[in-house]
Amino acid sequence: MGKIYLELFATLDLVGQAPGAPDEDPIGFPFGGWQAPLFDEVAGGQVGAAYEGTDALLLGRRTYDIFAAHWPHQEEGPDNEIATLFNRIPKYVASRGKPDMSWSGCSQLGPNLSDAVNEIRERHENIKVVGSLNLVQTLLRDKLFDRIDLWLHPIMLGVGKKIFDGGAVPTNLTLVEPPAAGPRGTVYLRYELADGTPGTGDMAADRGA
């Protein structure tokens, strides 16, 4: 069965809203494009490696609309591997509305998200969720994910939608590999879903007090 990967970009106060461009999500958010000044070759290489082997995208409605307005119009080729990948692979859209499905390879999911995600897992090996913070909350709440790739950036915004904004439930995770920091202070963390829920203990007892 295939795996669902959450690709998340966040500030230190865990804001994930509109990292890519000033006009990405302009309604009431003054920091659109906050990621751009912190992006470097190290992060670029990490993002490129994270997308290797991706054979499907799972997107929320707003992120899909942004992507559909951008990627089909980008020149494909070895100098723009993301455009080549995104335009080639199937895209699945979680929406209660009626999004424009004219971008090649797009399909709208049915009303039962859990069933739809399991169907996608049967068809594909590596499914990436990019942005789509509303969708991410549902996937977190229902544990419909397998791994989190998180880029944590050294700024705090104080406003904006957060990546764990109401969706997180008690969940154990396992660090897949050591954290990797880039020259501009962004830290790359990779966590895999683990069994069970968080335990508790007594730190004083552990110290022999």
DOVO-634337 format. One record per residue (C-alpha): residue number from 1; x negated, y negated, z. Coordinates in nm, 4 decimals. Layout:
// DOVO-634337
<rec resi="NUM" u="X" v="Y" w="Z"/>
...
This chain:
// DOVO-634337
<rec resi="1" u="0.0000" v="0.0000" w="0.0000"/>
<rec resi="2" u="-0.1263" v="-0.3468" w="-0.0865"/>
<rec resi="3" u="-0.2269" v="-0.6158" w="0.1613"/>
<rec resi="4" u="-0.0969" v="-0.9671" w="0.2240"/>
<rec resi="5" u="-0.3677" v="-1.2299" w="0.2817"/>
<rec resi="6" u="-0.2860" v="-1.5724" w="0.4275"/>
<rec resi="7" u="-0.5274" v="-1.8328" w="0.2856"/>
<rec resi="8" u="-0.5133" v="-2.1235" w="0.5317"/>
<rec resi="9" u="-0.6937" v="-2.4580" w="0.5472"/>
<rec resi="10" u="-0.6615" v="-2.6444" w="0.8767"/>
<rec resi="11" u="-0.7986" v="-2.9270" w="1.0869"/>
<rec resi="12" u="-0.9217" v="-2.8720" w="1.4434"/>
<rec resi="13" u="-0.5731" v="-2.9582" w="1.5696"/>
<rec resi="14" u="-0.4447" v="-2.6951" w="1.3219"/>
<rec resi="15" u="-0.2718" v="-2.9298" w="1.0771"/>
<rec resi="16" u="-0.2420" v="-2.7588" w="0.7397"/>
<rec resi="17" u="-0.0228" v="-3.0072" w="0.5545"/>
<rec resi="18" u="-0.1262" v="-3.1395" w="0.2116"/>
<rec resi="19" u="-0.5017" v="-3.0692" w="0.2204"/>
<rec resi="20" u="-0.5536" v="-3.0941" w="-0.1548"/>
<rec resi="21" u="-0.4485" v="-3.4389" w="-0.2767"/>
<rec resi="22" u="-0.2916" v="-3.7692" w="-0.1613"/>
<rec resi="23" u="0.0308" v="-3.7021" w="-0.3508"/>
<rec resi="24" u="0.0578" v="-3.3333" w="-0.2593"/>
<rec resi="25" u="0.3175" v="-3.3928" w="0.0120"/>
<rec resi="26" u="0.3633" v="-3.7675" w="0.0506"/>
<rec resi="27" u="0.6857" v="-3.7768" w="0.2536"/>
<rec resi="28" u="0.5924" v="-3.9252" w="0.5900"/>
<rec resi="29" u="0.2347" v="-3.7884" w="0.5886"/>
<rec resi="30" u="-0.0520" v="-4.0404" w="0.5584"/>
<rec resi="31" u="-0.3479" v="-3.8011" w="0.5242"/>
<rec resi="32" u="-0.2820" v="-3.6121" w="0.2002"/>
<rec resi="33" u="-0.6125" v="-3.4885" w="0.0568"/>
<rec resi="34" u="-0.7903" v="-3.4663" w="0.3925"/>
<rec resi="35" u="-0.9857" v="-3.1577" w="0.2818"/>
<rec resi="36" u="-1.1599" v="-3.3198" w="-0.0154"/>
<rec resi="37" u="-1.4298" v="-3.5167" w="0.1749"/>
<rec resi="38" u="-1.5253" v="-3.1999" w="0.3666"/>
<rec resi="39" u="-1.5374" v="-2.9588" w="0.0734"/>
<rec resi="40" u="-1.8876" v="-2.8384" w="-0.0187"/>
<rec resi="41" u="-2.0573" v="-2.5674" w="-0.2243"/>
<rec resi="42" u="-2.0514" v="-2.3233" w="0.0659"/>
<rec resi="43" u="-1.6758" v="-2.3564" w="0.1110"/>
<rec resi="44" u="-1.6304" v="-2.3399" w="-0.2652"/>
<rec resi="45" u="-1.8195" v="-2.0126" w="-0.2774"/>
<rec resi="46" u="-1.6166" v="-1.8734" w="0.0127"/>
<rec resi="47" u="-1.2881" v="-1.9653" w="-0.1536"/>
<rec resi="48" u="-1.4018" v="-1.8134" w="-0.4828"/>
<rec resi="49" u="-1.5064" v="-1.4913" w="-0.3104"/>
<rec resi="50" u="-1.1772" v="-1.4766" w="-0.1191"/>
<rec resi="51" u="-0.9838" v="-1.4777" w="-0.4454"/>
<rec resi="52" u="-1.1892" v="-1.2021" w="-0.6077"/>
<rec resi="53" u="-0.9680" v="-0.9046" w="-0.6797"/>
<rec resi="54" u="-0.6455" v="-1.0980" w="-0.6270"/>
<rec resi="55" u="-0.3722" v="-0.9460" w="-0.8397"/>
<rec resi="56" u="-0.0650" v="-1.1452" w="-0.7239"/>
<rec resi="57" u="0.0358" v="-1.4694" w="-0.5523"/>
<rec resi="58" u="0.3167" v="-1.5047" w="-0.2992"/>
<rec resi="59" u="0.4254" v="-1.8674" w="-0.2674"/>
<rec resi="60" u="0.6821" v="-2.0825" w="-0.0941"/>
<rec resi="61" u="0.8961" v="-2.3142" w="-0.3017"/>
<rec resi="62" u="0.7080" v="-2.6382" w="-0.2413"/>
<rec resi="63" u="0.3632" v="-2.4909" w="-0.3049"/>
<rec resi="64" u="0.4974" v="-2.3140" w="-0.6144"/>
<rec resi="65" u="0.6309" v="-2.6426" w="-0.7553"/>
<rec resi="66" u="0.2919" v="-2.8090" w="-0.6970"/>
<rec resi="67" u="0.1038" v="-2.5208" w="-0.8577"/>
<rec resi="68" u="0.3444" v="-2.4886" w="-1.1521"/>
<rec resi="69" u="0.3014" v="-2.8578" w="-1.2308"/>
<rec resi="70" u="-0.0775" v="-2.8287" w="-1.2241"/>
<rec resi="71" u="-0.2369" v="-2.4948" w="-1.3115"/>
<rec resi="72" u="-0.0660" v="-2.4176" w="-1.6445"/>
<rec resi="73" u="-0.2087" v="-2.7424" w="-1.7800"/>
<rec resi="74" u="-0.5694" v="-2.6743" w="-1.6774"/>
<rec resi="75" u="-0.8299" v="-2.5458" w="-1.9198"/>
<rec resi="76" u="-0.9146" v="-2.1845" w="-1.8484"/>
<rec resi="77" u="-1.2574" v="-2.0238" w="-1.8697"/>
<rec resi="78" u="-1.5695" v="-1.9444" w="-1.6671"/>
<rec resi="79" u="-1.5890" v="-2.3039" w="-1.5407"/>
<rec resi="80" u="-1.2364" v="-2.2882" w="-1.3998"/>
<rec resi="81" u="-1.1915" v="-1.9365" w="-1.2680"/>
<rec resi="82" u="-0.9039" v="-2.0299" w="-1.0364"/>
<rec resi="83" u="-0.6929" v="-2.1628" w="-1.3253"/>
<rec resi="84" u="-0.7714" v="-1.8518" w="-1.5276"/>
<rec resi="85" u="-0.6730" v="-1.6280" w="-1.2373"/>
<rec resi="86" u="-0.3571" v="-1.8122" w="-1.1313"/>
<rec resi="87" u="-0.2249" v="-1.8361" w="-1.4862"/>
<rec resi="88" u="-0.2881" v="-1.4666" w="-1.5535"/>
<rec resi="89" u="-0.1564" v="-1.2861" w="-1.2457"/>
<rec resi="90" u="0.2079" v="-1.2434" w="-1.1332"/>
<rec resi="91" u="0.3523" v="-1.5107" w="-0.9057"/>
<rec resi="92" u="0.6335" v="-1.4392" w="-0.6583"/>
<rec resi="93" u="0.8349" v="-1.7296" w="-0.5184"/>
<rec resi="94" u="1.0274" v="-1.7256" w="-0.1895"/>
<rec resi="95" u="1.3096" v="-1.9761" w="-0.2271"/>
<rec resi="96" u="1.6796" v="-2.0031" w="-0.1519"/>
<rec resi="97" u="1.7156" v="-2.2535" w="-0.4349"/>
<rec resi="98" u="1.6673" v="-2.2275" w="-0.8090"/>
<rec resi="99" u="1.3048" v="-2.3135" w="-0.8914"/>
<rec resi="100" u="1.1921" v="-2.3530" w="-1.2513"/>
<rec resi="101" u="1.0469" v="-2.0135" w="-1.3450"/>
<rec resi="102" u="0.8885" v="-2.1280" w="-1.6718"/>
<rec resi="103" u="0.5305" v="-2.0722" w="-1.5483"/>
<rec resi="104" u="0.4212" v="-1.7456" w="-1.7062"/>
<rec resi="105" u="0.4463" v="-1.4410" w="-1.4806"/>
<rec resi="106" u="0.6765" v="-1.5925" w="-1.2163"/>
<rec resi="107" u="0.9574" v="-1.4126" w="-1.0346"/>
<rec resi="108" u="1.1881" v="-1.5279" w="-0.7561"/>
<rec resi="109" u="1.2225" v="-1.3009" w="-0.4537"/>
<rec resi="110" u="1.5536" v="-1.1684" w="-0.3309"/>
<rec resi="111" u="1.7206" v="-1.2880" w="-0.0094"/>
<rec resi="112" u="1.5690" v="-1.0155" w="0.2123"/>
<rec resi="113" u="1.2087" v="-1.1278" w="0.2505"/>
<rec resi="114" u="1.0912" v="-0.8175" w="0.4363"/>
<rec resi="115" u="1.2173" v="-0.5853" w="0.1647"/>
<rec resi="116" u="1.0786" v="-0.8105" w="-0.1078"/>
<rec resi="117" u="0.7327" v="-0.8221" w="0.0532"/>
<rec resi="118" u="0.7246" v="-0.4450" w="0.0855"/>
<rec resi="119" u="0.8197" v="-0.4124" w="-0.2820"/>
<rec resi="120" u="0.5330" v="-0.6450" w="-0.3773"/>
<rec resi="121" u="0.2953" v="-0.4367" w="-0.1661"/>
<rec resi="122" u="0.3983" v="-0.1298" w="-0.3643"/>
<rec resi="123" u="0.3066" v="-0.3027" w="-0.6920"/>
<rec resi="124" u="-0.0144" v="-0.4852" w="-0.6019"/>
<rec resi="125" u="-0.3297" v="-0.4310" w="-0.3975"/>
<rec resi="126" u="-0.4325" v="-0.7856" w="-0.3006"/>
<rec resi="127" u="-0.1593" v="-1.0459" w="-0.2596"/>
<rec resi="128" u="-0.2581" v="-1.3987" w="-0.1582"/>
<rec resi="129" u="-0.0366" v="-1.6535" w="0.0148"/>
<rec resi="130" u="-0.1737" v="-2.0037" w="-0.0491"/>
<rec resi="131" u="-0.0391" v="-2.3085" w="0.1365"/>
<rec resi="132" u="0.3347" v="-2.2368" w="0.1700"/>
<rec resi="133" u="0.3466" v="-2.3241" w="0.5403"/>
<rec resi="134" u="0.7196" v="-2.2623" w="0.5793"/>
<rec resi="135" u="0.6815" v="-1.9166" w="0.4271"/>
<rec resi="136" u="0.3748" v="-1.8522" w="0.6428"/>
<rec resi="137" u="0.5821" v="-1.9086" w="0.9588"/>
<rec resi="138" u="0.8200" v="-1.6309" w="0.8555"/>
<rec resi="139" u="0.5369" v="-1.3959" w="0.7637"/>
<rec resi="140" u="0.3710" v="-1.4602" w="1.1003"/>
<rec resi="141" u="0.6947" v="-1.4179" w="1.2942"/>
<rec resi="142" u="0.7738" v="-1.0840" w="1.1286"/>
<rec resi="143" u="0.4086" v="-0.9730" w="1.1076"/>
<rec resi="144" u="0.4383" v="-0.9397" w="0.7316"/>
<rec resi="145" u="0.0684" v="-1.0033" w="0.6747"/>
<rec resi="146" u="-0.2551" v="-0.8078" w="0.6976"/>
<rec resi="147" u="-0.5296" v="-1.0684" w="0.7113"/>
<rec resi="148" u="-0.5831" v="-1.4381" w="0.7776"/>
<rec resi="149" u="-0.8594" v="-1.6267" w="0.5974"/>
<rec resi="150" u="-0.8906" v="-1.9561" w="0.7875"/>
<rec resi="151" u="-1.1086" v="-2.2553" w="0.7017"/>
<rec resi="152" u="-1.1278" v="-2.4789" w="1.0102"/>
<rec resi="153" u="-1.2360" v="-2.8380" w="0.9336"/>
<rec resi="154" u="-1.4072" v="-3.0778" w="1.1789"/>
<rec resi="155" u="-1.1381" v="-3.3460" w="1.1927"/>
<rec resi="156" u="-0.8214" v="-3.4058" w="1.3945"/>
<rec resi="157" u="-0.5221" v="-3.5859" w="1.2457"/>
<rec resi="158" u="-0.2703" v="-3.5912" w="1.5294"/>
<rec resi="159" u="0.0204" v="-3.5727" w="1.2834"/>
<rec resi="160" u="0.1389" v="-3.3262" w="1.0224"/>
<rec resi="161" u="0.2759" v="-2.9765" w="0.9893"/>
<rec resi="162" u="0.0628" v="-2.7158" w="1.1650"/>
<rec resi="163" u="-0.0297" v="-2.3737" w="1.0307"/>
<rec resi="164" u="0.1199" v="-2.1971" w="1.3360"/>
<rec resi="165" u="0.4137" v="-2.4350" w="1.3661"/>
<rec resi="166" u="0.6788" v="-2.2175" w="1.5280"/>
<rec resi="167" u="0.6003" v="-1.8915" w="1.3511"/>
<rec resi="168" u="0.3407" v="-1.7349" w="1.5787"/>
<rec resi="169" u="0.4460" v="-1.4475" w="1.8055"/>
<rec resi="170" u="0.2265" v="-1.2451" w="2.0468"/>
<rec resi="171" u="-0.0179" v="-1.0759" w="1.8101"/>
<rec resi="172" u="-0.3586" v="-0.9104" w="1.8328"/>
<rec resi="173" u="-0.6169" v="-0.9857" w="1.5671"/>
<rec resi="174" u="-0.9637" v="-0.8498" w="1.4919"/>
<rec resi="175" u="-1.2495" v="-1.0650" w="1.3630"/>
<rec resi="176" u="-1.3540" v="-0.9052" w="1.0325"/>
<rec resi="177" u="-1.6977" v="-1.0665" w="1.0059"/>
<rec resi="178" u="-1.9036" v="-1.3312" w="1.1898"/>
<rec resi="179" u="-1.7865" v="-1.6922" w="1.1442"/>
<rec resi="180" u="-1.9672" v="-1.8845" w="0.8710"/>
<rec resi="181" u="-2.0253" v="-2.2622" w="0.8914"/>
<rec resi="182" u="-2.0907" v="-2.4932" w="0.5977"/>
<rec resi="183" u="-2.3137" v="-2.8032" w="0.5940"/>
<rec resi="184" u="-2.0171" v="-3.0360" w="0.6515"/>
<rec resi="185" u="-1.8998" v="-2.8483" w="0.9589"/>
<rec resi="186" u="-1.6211" v="-2.6359" w="0.8163"/>
<rec resi="187" u="-1.6049" v="-2.2926" w="0.9802"/>
<rec resi="188" u="-1.4734" v="-1.9914" w="0.7901"/>
<rec resi="189" u="-1.2928" v="-1.7293" w="1.0001"/>
<rec resi="190" u="-1.1446" v="-1.3991" w="0.8815"/>
<rec resi="191" u="-0.9033" v="-1.2075" w="1.1027"/>
<rec resi="192" u="-0.7223" v="-0.8804" w="1.0450"/>
<rec resi="193" u="-0.3898" v="-0.7861" w="1.2006"/>
<rec resi="194" u="-0.4384" v="-0.5396" w="1.4872"/>
<rec resi="195" u="-0.2029" v="-0.3142" w="1.6799"/>
<rec resi="196" u="-0.0267" v="-0.4123" w="1.9999"/>
<rec resi="197" u="0.0232" v="-0.7452" w="2.1723"/>
<rec resi="198" u="-0.2181" v="-0.9513" w="2.3825"/>
<rec resi="199" u="-0.2973" v="-0.8151" w="2.7249"/>
<rec resi="200" u="-0.3685" v="-1.0064" w="3.0448"/>
<rec resi="201" u="-0.6134" v="-0.9756" w="3.3313"/>
<rec resi="202" u="-0.7595" v="-1.1469" w="3.6367"/>
<rec resi="203" u="-1.0878" v="-1.3273" w="3.5721"/>
<rec resi="204" u="-1.1647" v="-1.3408" w="3.9455"/>
<rec resi="205" u="-1.1255" v="-0.9646" w="3.9734"/>
<rec resi="206" u="-1.3495" v="-0.9153" w="3.6711"/>
<rec resi="207" u="-1.6228" v="-1.1152" w="3.8509"/>
<rec resi="208" u="-1.5931" v="-0.8948" w="4.1590"/>
<rec resi="209" u="-1.4489" v="-1.1749" w="4.3751"/>
